[in-house]
Amino acid sequence: PSGIEARMQPCLVPTTSTIGQLEGVSNMVVLEGDFSGQIVMSGPGAGAGPTASAILGDVIDVARGLVMPVFGRPAAELAAPRRASDENEAAYYLRFLLADAPGTLAGVAAALGRSGISINRMRQVEHAGAEAPVLIVTHRTGRAALDAALAEIAALDVCRAEPVAIRIEDV
């Protein structure tokens, strides 16, 4: 993939990675380039101190007459954000609430397969009743293929709730 991809979304990361070791109210940004490798920046992101500091800074700016447009540019100049590139494939954690009936998992697997998505591992959580929570981790796939599969699965009679998909990052 070429160019810049910027995303801000919940994702899963390995607990052994730098970002996976982050604790408390800190924020972290990871930049990765072909020549630079990973560049990691972290600092306070929430809590009483950082929040009070940010609010006080804004109040002082307004008192001084230093009013900047949101994101530093007038809204009329801002372009709609582009969707993250489908070129950058990732594994995904999927969660479904499905009818506990014969053939249900086969239907889900077939829908994933029709979109070219391979299952890495799967777990059906112990449950009571007629609905079963099912967890799937996929192999790497593009987001467009995943969205197509999830739409097909959501339309199945055996799907009892909107499917959940969370990207798994290799950072």
C-alpha positions as CSV (number, residue, x, y, z in Angstrom):
1,P,0.0,0.0,0.0
2,S,1.2,3.5,-0.7
3,G,0.2,6.9,0.7
4,I,-1.0,7.8,4.1
5,E,-3.7,5.9,6.0
6,A,-5.2,7.6,9.0
7,R,-7.8,5.9,11.2
8,M,-9.2,6.5,14.7
9,Q,-11.2,3.6,15.9
10,P,-11.3,1.0,18.7
11,C,-9.0,-1.9,17.9
12,L,-7.4,-4.8,19.6
13,V,-3.6,-4.9,20.0
14,P,-1.2,-7.6,21.3
15,T,-0.6,-7.2,25.1
16,T,3.2,-7.6,24.3
17,S,3.3,-4.5,22.0
18,T,4.2,-1.0,23.2
19,I,0.7,0.3,22.8
20,G,-0.6,-2.9,24.5
21,Q,1.4,-2.0,27.6
22,L,-0.2,1.4,28.0
23,E,-2.1,1.8,31.3
24,G,-4.2,4.4,33.0
25,V,-5.4,7.6,31.4
26,S,-2.6,8.0,29.0
27,N,-2.9,8.3,25.2
28,M,-0.5,6.9,22.6
29,V,0.0,7.5,18.9
30,V,2.0,5.1,16.8
31,L,3.3,6.3,13.4
32,E,4.8,3.7,11.1
33,G,6.8,4.4,8.0
34,D,8.8,2.2,5.6
35,F,12.1,4.0,6.4
36,S,11.4,5.4,9.9
37,G,9.9,2.2,11.4
38,Q,7.7,2.9,14.4
39,I,7.6,6.3,16.1
40,V,5.7,6.2,19.4
41,M,4.4,9.3,21.2
42,S,2.5,9.1,24.5
43,G,1.3,11.4,27.2
44,P,-1.6,12.2,29.6
45,G,-4.9,12.1,27.8
46,A,-7.6,12.1,30.4
47,G,-8.2,12.6,34.1
48,A,-8.6,15.7,36.2
49,G,-5.2,17.3,35.5
50,P,-5.0,17.0,31.7
51,T,-8.7,17.9,31.3
52,A,-8.4,21.0,33.5
53,S,-5.2,22.1,31.7
54,A,-6.9,21.8,28.3
55,I,-10.0,23.8,29.5
56,L,-7.9,26.5,31.1
57,G,-5.8,26.8,28.0
58,D,-9.0,27.3,25.9
59,V,-10.4,29.9,28.3
60,I,-7.1,31.9,28.2
61,D,-7.1,31.7,24.3
62,V,-10.7,33.1,24.2
63,A,-9.8,35.8,26.8
64,R,-6.9,36.9,24.6
65,G,-9.1,36.9,21.5
66,L,-7.2,33.9,19.9
67,V,-10.1,32.1,18.5
68,M,-9.1,29.4,16.0
69,P,-11.6,27.5,13.9
70,V,-12.1,23.8,14.8
71,F,-9.1,21.8,13.6
72,G,-7.3,25.0,12.7
73,R,-9.3,25.6,9.5
74,P,-12.7,27.1,8.7
75,A,-15.3,24.3,8.3
76,A,-16.0,25.4,4.7
77,E,-12.4,24.5,3.8
78,L,-12.5,21.0,5.3
79,A,-13.0,18.1,3.0
80,A,-15.0,15.0,4.0
81,P,-12.7,12.3,5.4
82,R,-11.9,9.5,3.0
83,R,-12.5,6.0,4.2
84,A,-9.4,4.1,5.3
85,S,-7.8,2.2,2.4
86,D,-9.1,-1.3,1.8
87,E,-5.5,-2.2,0.7
88,N,-4.4,-2.4,4.3
89,E,-5.7,-5.8,5.4
90,A,-6.0,-6.9,9.0
91,A,-7.4,-9.7,11.0
92,Y,-10.7,-9.0,12.7
93,Y,-12.4,-10.2,15.9
94,L,-16.1,-10.9,15.2
95,R,-18.9,-11.4,17.7
96,F,-22.3,-12.8,16.7
97,L,-25.4,-13.7,18.7
98,L,-26.9,-16.6,16.7
99,A,-29.7,-19.1,17.0
100,D,-28.5,-22.3,18.6
101,A,-29.7,-24.5,15.8
102,P,-28.1,-27.1,13.4
103,G,-26.4,-25.5,10.4
104,T,-26.1,-22.0,12.0
105,L,-22.3,-22.0,12.0
106,A,-22.2,-23.4,8.5
107,G,-24.3,-20.5,7.3
108,V,-21.9,-18.0,8.9
109,A,-18.8,-19.7,7.6
110,A,-20.3,-19.9,4.1
111,A,-21.0,-16.2,4.1
112,L,-17.5,-15.4,5.2
113,G,-16.1,-17.8,2.5
114,R,-18.2,-16.2,-0.3
115,S,-16.4,-12.9,0.6
116,G,-13.0,-14.6,0.5
117,I,-12.6,-14.5,4.3
118,S,-10.8,-17.3,6.1
119,I,-11.5,-18.2,9.7
120,N,-8.4,-18.3,11.9
121,R,-10.2,-19.6,15.1
122,M,-13.7,-19.7,16.5
123,R,-15.3,-20.2,19.9
124,Q,-18.9,-20.7,20.8
125,V,-19.4,-19.4,24.4
126,E,-21.2,-21.6,26.9
127,H,-24.8,-20.4,27.1
128,A,-28.3,-21.3,28.3
129,G,-31.2,-20.7,26.0
130,A,-31.9,-20.6,22.3
131,E,-29.2,-18.1,21.4
132,A,-25.5,-18.7,21.3
133,P,-22.7,-16.1,21.4
134,V,-20.1,-17.0,18.8
135,L,-16.6,-15.4,18.6
136,I,-14.5,-15.6,15.4
137,V,-11.0,-14.3,14.6
138,T,-10.4,-14.0,10.9
139,H,-7.2,-14.2,8.9
140,R,-6.1,-10.9,7.3
141,T,-8.8,-9.4,5.0
142,G,-9.9,-6.1,3.5
143,R,-12.6,-4.1,5.1
144,A,-14.9,-4.1,2.0
145,A,-14.9,-7.9,1.9
146,L,-15.7,-8.0,5.7
147,D,-18.5,-5.4,5.3
148,A,-20.1,-7.5,2.5
149,A,-19.9,-10.7,4.7
150,L,-21.3,-9.0,7.8
151,A,-24.2,-7.6,5.8
152,E,-25.0,-11.1,4.5
153,I,-24.7,-12.6,8.0
154,A,-26.9,-9.9,9.5
155,A,-29.6,-10.8,7.0
156,L,-29.6,-14.5,8.0
157,D,-32.7,-15.6,9.9
158,V,-30.3,-17.1,12.6
159,C,-28.6,-13.8,13.3
160,R,-30.2,-12.4,16.5
161,A,-28.2,-9.1,16.9
162,E,-26.1,-6.8,14.8
163,P,-22.6,-8.4,14.3
164,V,-19.6,-6.7,15.9
165,A,-16.3,-6.4,14.1
166,I,-13.1,-5.0,15.8
167,R,-9.9,-4.7,13.8
168,I,-6.8,-6.4,15.2
169,E,-3.7,-4.3,14.8
170,D,-0.1,-5.6,14.4
171,V,1.6,-2.8,16.4
